[in-house]
Amino acid sequence: MLAAAVLGTASTALAVGPAQATGESTLTADPLATWQTDGIVWSLAYAKGIVYVGGTFEHIRPPGAAPGSGELARKNFAAFDAKTGQPLPCAPAFSGGSGTVRALKPSPDGSLLYIGGSFGKAGPVGRSNTAALNTADCTIGAEWQPTVSSTVRAIDVTDDAVYIGGGFDTVQGQTRERIAALRPNGALLPFKATVRGSSIPNDPTPGVNAITVAPKLNKVIIGGRFTSVNGSLFGVHALAGLDATTGRVVNSFSGWIPQRSAVKTLVNDGTNFYLGAEGTGGGVFDGRIAGRLSDGSQIWKDTCLGATQAVLPYKGVLYSGSHAHDCGSTPGGFPDIGNRQHFLAQSISDKTILPWFPDTNDGIGEQIGPRALTMADGVLWAGGEFTTVNDAPQQGLTRFAAAPDTGAPQVPLLSGASTARGKITLKWKASWDRDNGVLTYKIYRDGAYLTSLTKDSRYWNRPDMSFTDTVEPGAEHRYSLEVTDGTNVSGRNGPVYVTARN
Ligand SMILES: [Ca+2]
């Protein structure tokens, strides 16, 4: 049995999934047909078979529809069936204030969706920058209606507490500077951490941008661009670990986030936490960090430039949304070639950038592409400011699944010459694929399969390749080339005709 299995592995082609050649397999880079928004998506969440979308928009429209056509009214909030991607009738409007939804987070049991932003009304009822939605019937929860003095930009939820962060000074009339904890019934908890300052003038997002809670460790990690927590003058910048009951600083993460860099997103998987940062000014830390929840130690930090807005760990891979344009010092990364890569996948174990390169454009707003990610039944949903995905029109939302891989690599140009008696040398430049690193090049002579070569390549690194054939001197032969990622085969290129030297 064992011998048979080993033989089978050795003698047949492995079913190589996207990116598998480098260790971890990724999702495909082929977007699923997805509804679109007519504005910016700031937040995504998944609960009980439904994907919730929050942002600054007025309508949604079908996949493939041009702006203004086939629209349904959805004011800053929309819900979609996670399996079919179709819109659901659940559509409370979020209006008043600045009229924007910035944070969505389900309760651990999925029965409630907590919503934060800048608004005065949630559907038919008045709410103060935060609301809860009953996911079973799409009604606005009656219990959760705290008064929050300004924008809520981050939420995380445990079984018995809801942590909110943002730019506010008071919650329920009590002083709570940028972070607060409440019971699910809206009662303010004694948890208190005073978050102050910013390392840039006129900070558009002062206070807390991101929260992730580890209830088993009784720890809350908060991120922003703040310069002090609980009066700390030194050592705390933009990131802090807090006791989840008292708000006391338990991890100061000294030196992790430099001046003029902000933490924009935080998430944890129960063991590690992951963050994305946005620097202001050239060369200021924009990348991702993986850390251990238990002791607050750093696992790795990448120094890609191009601010990171969203991170999501899934099956050993950290997916992120950014506009990375220089990852030259990160394993698997690219130098600054004047390109902005808006999605990345990295090995959680060693930060290597994996061959997964779906891409968006910069789009509208601040023009930085994706801003939010969520995983729904194995499908990655991404939202943001973009108006194209993989160079095709698509606004605000897109989705990627594990299969099928449908994108074939382009076939490179083939040339051939005879440089010695009976020898014909074929040359071409390696192709690239959005979700596979190692590609197979199949050579055909006179229409019949001759041989295959494999090569690892990326869009910024396409090595020269060659193959020398041995034939009858003086004979003319016809050669062609095709490329496969293991699933999809390119159109065959060539033919080129070459006569071997005598
Ligand atoms: Ca592929």
Residues whose N, C-alpha, C, O or C-beta is under 5 A from the ligand:
A	BS01	CA	D405 G407 D433 D435 N436 D485
